[in-house]
C-alpha cells in the first residue's frame, strides 16, 4: 500500500476498510461459502457508491479519480479487498470499465450501468493450454457483415456467474478483438468450476456461434491487442495490490499470534529462530508493497518500464507471498490449516491471485526476454 | 533525525536548469565509465600503482565537482556544500549515469564519515574537515570493527587514555576499506572500562599517515587487498579531535551505523543512477549467460528473470525505506529491512552468475570472457551478507526494533566492561 497517501486517498481507503469490516467480516465470508454468487447485489452497489468502479474512467464518461492517477487510487481499494478477503468482481469490472471508458461514446449505457454498480462484468481472457486435458480450440471472433460471431471456450473466468456482461478477448485471424457479449446471449454456456477462494466464483464459458452486433466490438475489429495488453497490466496491478493486502493480513495475524502464544513458558516472539523468520517475512512484505506500488505508478503513468515492473511485481509477490503464507501457517501449527481459523481466507485470495494473469515462472520468462532485448542491443 | 538537509529557502536554479548545467558539465569534464570496472565480488584490484592513480583521478574529479558547484549538493553551504534539496542530488545522479565518478570517496568518506561529522562535529571541526572532504583533499575511513569482535561493535577494546590535553590510543581495528591510501579515520575507542560496555566509548578523529598507525593489508581469498587492519601504538590525539562527548561514543556510533546502512539512499553520496557499484547487475549477468552459451536454455532464462525480478524489487524496497525514513513514516531502524534485502539479493545474484557457468565456473582462462572467475566470486558471495553489518544483526534489529519482539537476553548488562567475558586474544 502507498507509504504516504494523501488525506483524500487515506479517507477513501479508510471508508472502504470500514465498509468491508462491517459488511463482510470473516464470519460473514465463511457463511458465503455455499452462496452460489459469492456476494450480494446490494453490497456491490453500495461499493460502487463508495467509488470502487469509476476510478479508471474519465470524468467526461462518468468516472473520476482522486489523485489524477486512478489506477493508483484503485490499489487502495484492492489492498483493502485483500486485507478483508472481500467478495465482489473488483478486477473484471474495473478492467471492463477502463476499456469501455476509452471508447466512451460507443458504449455509454453499458458503462453507466457498470459505474453505478447496476451491472458487473467478467473478463474472458484465459484459455485452456494446448495439450492439456481441457484443451479446446482458441476463441475466434469473426466479423460477419454487421455481426460478430464468437466461438470457442474460455476458462477459468472469474465472476462470470454474476456478470451481466462478458468482455471477450479473442483472435480475429492474426489480430486480437475485444467484444462485449451479454451473458444471456444465445449460445453462451457456463459451467461453474470449483474455486480455491471462499467467495470468488469461476467458470468455464463456452461460446457456440454467439452472434452480437458489430457495435459490440470495443475499439476496432482486430484492433484490440494494445487494449488487451493494457488491460492485463491493469489486472496485474489490481491483483498484486489485493495480494499484498491479503499477505499483510496473514502477517499481522501471525505477529499477533507470536506475541500471544506461549510455549515452554515464553512467547513464540521471544525465540530467535522465529524472530529471524519474522524479519525475513517483514522484508518480503515491505518489498511486496514497494514493488506493487512502483508497478502501479508506472502503469498509471504509462512509463516505459511499466511492463518490466509489472512482471517483477507479479513474479515476486506470487513467489515470496506463497512462502510467507506457508511460513505463517507453520508458525500457527495445526490451527493454521483449519476452516475455523481466519488465516485461510487471505491465503486463498493470495493463492488465487498467484495463478491468474501469469504465474511467477511465466513472468520470470518475460523478464528474461526484456533483459535480453535491452542487453543484446 | 530526518535525512533531508536542505538549508536553502532561496533556491534560484530550477531542477531543470540544474539538470541542464549538470549535463553540460559532466559531458565536458568526465569520461564514460568502464562498465567492466565493478564486476564480480571483491576481485583483485589492478597493481598498487594503478590503484593509486585511480585514487588520484577520483580526488581530481571531486575537486573539479567542487569548483563547478556540484560537490556536497545536500551539504550545508557554510561548509562548502550547495545546501540544495535532495531532488537536486537525485538529478545529478541521474545525469551521471554512464560516467566515471569518485566511487572510492562515497563510502566511507561521505557516508558515514562526513555524515557523522556533520551531525556531531563542533563548528570548528566541521569547518576544518567538511570543505576539505568536499574538495577531495581528505579521504576518510572508519575504524569500527576490531579483531576481537565482529557484530558486537560496542565491545571495542581499543583504548584511549587521557594524557593532559591529549588522548593516547592503543589497539587494533580491522575491515577498513582502502586505509592504505586514506588520510583520516573515525575511531571508536574505549575510554572507561569500569562501566557497562556502551557507556565507556568515545569517538576520535585520527590522521592515518603517521608512524604510530601501522596499516596492514589483508589478502582476501579472491586476492583482493582492499581491506586493511591497523595497529595503533601510542597514537597521540588532541582532545580537540574528539567527536562528541567523552564516554558518549555509542550515541555517535549508533548514528554512524545508521548512515552506513543507508548509504545507497543517502543525500550525501553521489552515485550514478543505473550503473556502477550498487546498481544494475544485469549487463554483467547477461554477459555471463551469453558467454556461457546459455541464452537459449530455459533453465538459465528462468534464473535471469529471477535475477532481474530480485534486483527491481530490491531497488523498490530501498526507495520505499529511504522515503519512509526521510518522511518519518518509518523509524530509522527500518534501514535494517533494506540491509537484509540487499544482502540476500546480492548474494543470490552471485549464485545465479555461477550457475550460468556450468563446469567452467571452476576452471577457466581469460578466453572464457565474462565466465572467468565466477567461481571465485561465488566463494566471496557471503561478503554481501557480512560487510556493513551482518544479516543476522539486521534480522535482530527488524524483529526487535521494528516488530517490537522481545530482545535477546543480554549477558553483559550493568557489568563493568572489564568483567565481561571476552574471546581469547589471538596468539
Interface residues (C-beta under 8 A of the other chain):
Chain A: X3 X4 X255 X258 X259 X266 X267 X269 X270 X272 X275 X276 X278 X279 X280 X282 X283 X286 X287 X289 X290 X291 X293 X294 X308 X309 X311 X312 X313 X315 X316 X361 X363 X364 X365 X366 X367 X368 X370 X371 X372 X374 X375 X376
Chain B: X282 X283 X286 X287 X290 X295 X298 X301 X302 X304 X305 X306 X308 X309 X310 X312 X313 X314 X316 X317 X319 X320 X321 X323 X324 X327 X329 X330 X334 X336 X337 X340 X341 X344 X392 X394 X395 X396 X397 X398 X399 X400 X402 X403 X405 X406 X408
